[in-house]
Amino acid sequence: MKTTLQIIGLLTIVLFSSFKGEKDAGTTATTANIEGIVIDETSGETLVGVEVFIEGTDLKTYTDFDGNFVFNNMNVGEYSISAKLISYKSKKININTSNNTNLKLKMNLQN
């Protein structure tokens, strides 16, 4: 009888520990979205067709007709984001994602 109670007690502890672990695991994000808009710094107008890429990877996208871009399901961490468009100076920023990140990139015309 004593052994049976010890086994039930041990199973109860293991069961409650596993529920606690699941709750804690759900609160930590492992992926995030990086999204933003690219604008002309002088006029404030959105820029269409800007190549936006993540340095050191093959990931790139282009801004849409409203100047927006997005990288979905990125691992949480540090990234260097670059933007290029003909007749504009390239723009590079460093970010650290811990959750979804929303950026506003301002680009200047080349002189």
C-alpha positions as CSV (number, residue, x, y, z in Angstrom):
1,M,0.0,0.0,0.0
2,K,2.8,2.4,0.9
3,T,4.5,1.7,-2.5
4,T,1.3,2.4,-4.3
5,L,0.9,5.8,-2.6
6,Q,4.5,6.7,-3.4
7,I,3.9,5.9,-7.1
8,I,0.7,7.9,-7.2
9,G,2.5,10.8,-5.5
10,L,5.4,10.6,-8.0
11,L,3.0,10.5,-11.0
12,T,1.1,13.5,-9.6
13,I,4.3,15.5,-9.3
14,V,5.4,14.6,-12.9
15,L,2.0,15.4,-14.3
16,F,1.8,18.9,-12.7
17,S,5.4,19.6,-13.7
18,S,4.7,18.8,-17.4
19,F,1.7,21.2,-17.4
20,K,3.8,23.9,-16.0
21,G,6.4,23.4,-18.6
22,E,3.9,23.6,-21.4
23,K,2.5,26.9,-20.1
24,D,6.0,28.4,-19.8
25,A,7.0,27.2,-23.3
26,G,4.0,29.0,-24.8
27,T,5.1,32.4,-23.6
28,T,8.4,32.5,-25.3
29,A,8.3,33.4,-29.0
30,T,10.7,31.5,-31.3
31,T,9.7,33.2,-34.5
32,A,8.7,36.7,-35.5
33,N,7.6,38.8,-38.5
34,I,9.7,41.6,-39.7
35,E,7.7,44.1,-41.6
36,G,7.9,47.8,-42.6
37,I,7.5,50.6,-45.0
38,V,10.1,52.4,-47.1
39,I,9.7,56.1,-47.7
40,D,11.6,59.0,-49.4
41,E,13.0,61.0,-46.5
42,T,12.5,64.4,-48.1
43,S,9.0,64.0,-49.6
44,G,7.6,61.4,-47.2
45,E,6.2,59.5,-50.2
46,T,6.3,55.7,-50.1
47,L,8.8,54.0,-52.5
48,V,7.7,51.1,-54.8
49,G,10.0,48.3,-55.9
50,V,12.7,48.8,-53.3
51,E,14.8,45.6,-52.9
52,V,14.8,44.8,-49.2
53,F,17.0,42.0,-48.1
54,I,18.5,40.4,-45.0
55,E,22.3,40.5,-45.0
56,G,24.1,37.1,-44.9
57,T,21.0,35.2,-46.2
58,D,19.3,34.6,-49.5
59,L,16.1,36.3,-48.2
60,K,14.9,39.3,-50.1
61,T,11.6,40.9,-51.1
62,Y,10.4,44.1,-52.9
63,T,8.1,46.8,-51.6
64,D,4.6,46.8,-52.9
65,F,2.6,49.7,-54.3
66,D,2.2,51.2,-50.8
67,G,5.9,50.8,-49.9
68,N,5.4,47.9,-47.6
69,F,7.5,44.7,-47.2
70,V,7.4,41.7,-44.9
71,F,9.5,38.7,-43.9
72,N,7.4,36.1,-42.1
73,N,8.3,33.5,-39.5
74,M,11.9,34.7,-38.9
75,N,13.8,33.1,-36.1
76,V,14.1,35.5,-33.1
77,G,17.5,37.2,-33.2
78,E,19.7,39.9,-34.7
79,Y,19.5,40.9,-38.3
80,S,21.0,43.5,-40.7
81,I,18.3,44.7,-43.1
82,S,19.3,46.5,-46.3
83,A,17.3,48.4,-48.9
84,K,18.3,49.4,-52.4
85,L,16.6,51.4,-55.1
86,I,18.1,53.0,-58.3
87,S,19.1,56.6,-57.8
88,Y,18.8,56.3,-54.0
89,K,21.5,55.8,-51.4
90,S,21.4,52.3,-49.9
91,K,20.0,52.0,-46.4
92,K,21.1,49.5,-43.8
93,I,19.9,49.0,-40.2
94,N,20.5,46.5,-37.5
95,I,17.7,45.1,-35.5
96,N,17.1,42.6,-32.7
97,T,13.8,40.8,-32.9
98,S,12.2,39.4,-29.8
99,N,8.7,39.6,-31.3
100,N,7.1,41.1,-34.4
101,T,9.1,44.1,-35.6
102,N,7.7,47.1,-37.5
103,L,10.2,49.3,-39.3
104,K,10.2,52.6,-41.2
105,L,13.1,53.0,-43.6
106,K,13.8,56.5,-44.9
107,M,15.9,56.7,-48.0
108,N,17.7,59.7,-49.6
109,L,18.3,60.4,-53.3
110,Q,21.9,60.2,-54.4
111,N,23.5,63.6,-55.2
